């Protein structure tokens, strides 16, 4: 099975081949997901101008060929960009020419050691660049349940203030399931990318009374991350927020959403 690796900072998956090629769009983008630099996916079919792919987390869609390059490997680089955005510089100095700017979550081949605050990286085009050491790290898997819960919430909070973007996954724009996905992905857990509990993925249904920080709240077409005391973080296209914000089921709290309180469908957890 052939694979494709994303070679641009971010790209989109589309619902149809016509959407991916920019044809027959009825004033809607046809976007179903966003994929980031260095992400690897299976090529299920190859068309003239696009690939039909399945991501490493099981999502399928059409991808413009110009956004990726073919690869015989399915592994991704170990290093992940942790800063909201990171410049790859031609030389290890702040004055260096910017070769590429990558969003949080991008995967990149990096040297194990850093010098003078910079880490050497190898780009998809084979060029060498330098990344600020503080901008990337390996994902840590050796954590306790409580530590993981706290890290998931902390990751979600790092997107606060981000504008809403349908299908988005970055600090440039993010949607509800993108926020939940990235909050777990950045901590080594792959959950389903949409706002539902799906068989074959680690999230399972729990009772509302058992909710703890880091668990998920599911609504019709929407999902949020619970942080305790009837409060949660979500990315919403609601006109009063249009972005990643805190919300609450408590009437006295800022961000109170009576509509969501009344429409809670399920609670989910990986624990």
N, C-alpha and C positions, 0 to 999 in steps of 0.2 A: 504493500500500500504506500503510495507516495504521500508526502507531507508538504505543507507550505508553512513558511515562517514569515511573520509580518515584518516588513522592512521600513515602514513609515512609522512615525510616532504613534498614530492611532488611525484605525480604519473601521469601516462599518460592515456588518453583515446585513443582507437584504432578504426580503421574503421571496422574491422571484428574480429570475435572470433579467427580466425587463427592468426591474427596479435597480439592479446592480449596474446596468448599462445606461441608466438614466432615461429609459424609454417608457412610455405609457403610464407615467405617474400622474394620478388624478389629484394634483395639488397636495399629495402626501408623499413623504420620502420613501416609504416602504422599509425603513430601518427596523431591524429586530434586535440588533446587538452591536456593541462596540468591542473591538479587539485591539490589543496594544503591541507595541514593538517587542519583538523577540518571542511572541507567543506562537506556539506550534499547533498545527491542526492537520487532520487527515483530509486529503483530497478525495472526495467521493465520486466526483465527475468533473471533467474539464470541458468548458465551453470555449467559444471563440475569444471572448473578452473577460471571462470570469471563471472562477472555480466554485463548485458546490462543495462546501467543507463541513466537517464536524469538529468543533473545538475540543480541547482536552477536558472540558467539563460537560461535554455531551450535547452542546447546542449546535444546531445546523442552520446554514444560510448560504447565500451567494455572496462572494467576495470578488471585488475587482482585481484582475490579475496584476495590475500595476502596483498594488499594495503589498504584494508578497513575492517571495521567490521559492521555487521548488527545493525540496530537501529530501534526502534519504533517511534522515534522522527524525525520531519522534521526541527525543529528549529536549528539554529547554535548559538554557543557561541557569546556573545556580543563583546568581546575584539578581536581586530585585530592587528597582528604584523605590526608595521610601520617602523621599522628599516630594512635595507637591509637584515640582518640576525640577529637572536636573539638566544643566548644560553639559554637553560633551565638548571638551575644548581640544584644540589642536596641540597645545603645549600645556604643561602643568603650571599655569599661572593665571591669575584672575583676568589678565589682559588678553588671554589666548582667544584666537578666533573660534567662534561657536560653530561646530560641525553639525550639531543636532541637539534639539531639546526634547527630552523624554518625560512623559507624565508618570506619576506614581503607579506602580504595578508593572511597568515594563521590565522585561528580562534582558540581561546583558552579560556577556562573557567578560569577566574581570579578573585581574591578577589577585592572588591571595594576600599580597602585601601592598602597603601604601607608603609613599614617600612625600614628605613636605605637604601632607594633607590631601594628596591626590592619588587616585588609583587608576592604573592603566587599564583600558578596556579595548576590546576588539569588536568593531561594528560588523553588521551583516554584509557590508560591501568589502570587508577585509581591511579597511583602514583602521589605524590605531588612533585612539583618543584618550583623554584624561577626564575622569569624573571626580568631583569633590568627594573625599572619603565619607563625609557625613551624609551623602545623598543616597547611599545604597547599602544593602546588607544582605546576608543570607537569612532565609526564613528559619526561625527557631521552632523546633518541634518539642523540645524537652522542657515542658511547662506543666504545672498542675492545672486541674480544672478551674480553680479560682483565678489563677494567673491568666488562663486563656480567656475566661469570661471578661476579665478586666481589660485585656488587650483588644478584644473584639470591640468593646465599647469605646476604648481610647481611639482605635482606628476609625470608627464611625464618627467620633467627634472631630477628627482631623478634617472631615469634609464639611463641617458646619459652615454655612455661608455660601457654599457652592450653588450656583444656579441650577435649576432643573433642566435636564435635557433628556428627551425620550431616547432610551437605549443607552444612555451614557454611563461611563464608568470612571471618569477622571475628575480632578479638581477644576477642569474647565467646564464641566457639566455632568450631572449624574441623575439617574432616576431611582425609584424606590428599591427595585430588586437589584439594580447595579450597586447601590450602597450596601445592601445586605451581603451580596456576593463578595464585593471587595473587602468588606470588614472581616470576612472569614478567610478569603483567599490570601490576604496579606499576613495571615497567621497560620497558613498551611492547611486549611480545610476547604474543600470544594463542595459548595452547596448548589442546589438548583438555581438557575439564573432568574427564573420567573417568580411571581408572587403566589406560589402555591407549594404545598407539601407533596412531593412527587416520589413515588416508589423508586428505589434504587439509589437514592441520595440519603445522606446521613441525618437529615432533619426528620424527626418523628413528632407526632401529636402529643401534647401534654395538657393537663388541666390548668386552667387559669390560675388556680390557687398555688400551683407549683412553679410559677414563673420566677426566674432569677435573671440578674443582669446578663445580657448577651443573648438571651432567648429571643424568639421571633414572634411578632404579632401579625396575623393574616386577616386581611379585609377583602372585600370584593375588588379584585384587580390591584391590590395594594399590600405593602408589607413594611413593617417598622421593626426597630431593634429596641427591646425593652432595657431600661436602665434602672428600674426600681421605683417603688412608691407611686405606681400608676403612671409613670412617665416613660417616654420613649423618644428615639431619634428616627426621623424619616426624611426622605427626599420626596417632595410633593409639588405637583403642578397647580395646587390650589392657588387661586388669585391672591389670597392674603399672605402667602408665603413664597411660592414659586422658587423653592430651593430646599437645601438641607437644613432642617431646623429641629429644635426640641418641640415636643408636643406632650399633652397630658390628658388623662381621663378625669382629672379633678377640676371642677368648675372654678375653684379659687386660683388655679395656676395660670401663668401666661402660657399661651399655646394650647389652651383647652379646645378640644375638638369633639363636641357632642355627637357629630355625625359619625365619627370613627368609633366612639364609645358604643354607639347603638348598633354598629354594623360589624363588630368583631366576629369573625368566623371561626378562627382557630388559633391556638398557641402552639409553637413548635420549639424543639430543642435538639441539639446534637448530643446532649449528655444523658 
